[in-house]
């Protein structure tokens, strides 16, 4: 299968491509549609959660639920380095630290709920724990975190960020601003 990767997306390694469960898929559009169906099922599961989502086990379970009908490696951390993210062997520690930091930020009211969720989202994207689906996973994780505490889920530009265009560009620009320590653009985009 030949896949086009929009700007900012990490191409899948050839070995990861071999683990496609849905072997009937031939195009990126078909893959995106198939994954989205899988993600909708995962959303139903995730939004019913009552226990904390700020654990490594939930982070992995959420990814698995989002992509288990698409990829054999769903819910498993990547085992190679990519063009973004921490070194692969540090992923478990980085994920646990991100969850612990978010827990502390909430317990000590360091940031408002939206900012905690957006900062967690940014950290997860920066860690890039999985071979694919990291942005969608991090956005859903942030959505579940705020919803669990009674706030509406984020809107993330009100469109798919899977395809190139103005919303994806605004999202990537907001992530880059967060990389530089400015979270306001990402906070604004999350609620746009």
N, C-alpha and C positions, 0 to 999 in steps of 0.2 A: 504494500500500500504506500502510495506517495502522498505525504502530508505536507501542506503548506503551514508554516508556523508564523503567526503574526508577530510583529515587533514586540519584544519583551518576553516572548514565550521561550521556554527551554525545550529544544528539540529532544525527542526521545532517543535514547541510545538504541542501536540495532537489536541488542539482546532484549531490551525492554519491549520492543515491538513484537518480538516472538511470543510474548505472553498475552496477546489479545485473545480474550475469551470469545468475543463476538466476531467470528471469522468471516462473516458475510459482509463486513464493512470494507468499503473500497475507497472512500473519499473522506476528507476532513469534515464535510457537512454531515455525512452519515455518522461519523464518529461522534461529533458534537451532539447530534440529535439522540443517539443511543445513550451517551453519557448523561444527557439532561434527564432522560426518563429514569435512569438509575439514581440520579441526584434527587429528583422529586420524591422518590421512595425513601431515600435517606433523610430528607427533611421531615417527613411524617414521623419517623422514628426519633430524630434528634429533638424535635420540639415537644415531644412527650416526656423528655427526661426531667426527673425531679432532683437527681443528685448533681453535684458539681461537675461542670464540664472542664474544669481547670486541672485535668490530670493527663498524664501521658497516655494512660489506657484509653481515655475517651478520645484524645486526639487521633490515635491509631484506629479506634473503632469507627469514628466518624468517616475517616478516609475509606476504610474498608466498605462501609455501608454505601458510600457515594459511588464507588467504582467496582464493586465485587462482581457485577454482571458484565464488566467490560475488560478488566485486567486481572491476571493471576496474582500480580504483586500488590493489589489493592490493600492498603493498611500496613504495608511493610515499608520500612525506611529504605531509601536508595542506598546502593552499595558502591557507588562510584561518585567522583566529583563532577560537578557540572559548571556551567558558566556563571552560576549564581548559587549562593548558599554557603553554609559552613562546610568544612571537610566532612565527608560522609561518616567517618568514625566518631565524630563528636555530636552527631544528631541527637541521640537519646539524652545526653546531658543538656544540650541547648533547649530541647523541648521541655524537659522538666524545669529548667531555670525560667523559661518564659511563663510557664503555668504558675510557678511559685511567685514570680514577680507580679503577675496579674492578681493573684490572690492577696498579696500584701498591699497592692495599690487599692484594692477594694476594701480590705479590712481596716486600713488606716486612712481611708478617704483621701489618698494622695491626689487622685484625679477623679473627675466626674465619670459616671458609668460609660458614657459614649467614648470618652478618651481612653479609658482602660481597654475597652473592646477594640478600638482602632489601633492602639499601641500593640495589643496582642496580635491583631491581624498583621501589622507590619513586621513584627518579630517573626511570626510564622512564615511569612513570605521570604524574609531575609534568611531564615534557617533553611528553607526549601527542603523539607524532610523527605518528600516522596518523589519518585521519578516523574510524575505528572500530576496535574490537578491541584497544585499548591495554592494558587490564587483563589480558585473556587472553594477549596477546603478552608482556607483562612477566612474568607468572607462568611461562609456558613458558620464557622466556629464563633466569629464575632456576633453574628445574628442570634445564635442560640444563647450566647452569654447575656446579651441585653434582654432578650425575650424572657429568659429565666428569671430576670429581676424586674419584670413587669413593664419594660419599655418596648416600643414597637421595633421590629427588626429594621435594619438599614435598607435603603433603596438602591445604593450603589449605582447611581446614574440612571436608574429605571430602564436599563436595557442590557442586553448580553454584552459582556466584555470579552467574549471569545473571538470576535472578529475585529479587524482593523477598522478604525473610524475615530471620530471626535471623542466619544465617551471613553474608549480604551486609551486614547492619548491623554485625556484629562486624568484618568486613573493612574497611568504610568508616571505622569508628571507629579501627581500628588504623592506617589510612593517615593519618587526621587527627592521631593522636598522633605519627606519624613526621614529619608536616609541622612539628610543634612541637619536633622533635628527639629524641623518645622512640621508639626502635626496638623496645623489648622487646615491646609488644603485637603488632606485626607479626611479629616473630620467633616469638612464641608461636602466633599464628594460622597462620603458614605451616606449622608442624609439628603443628597440631591435627587 
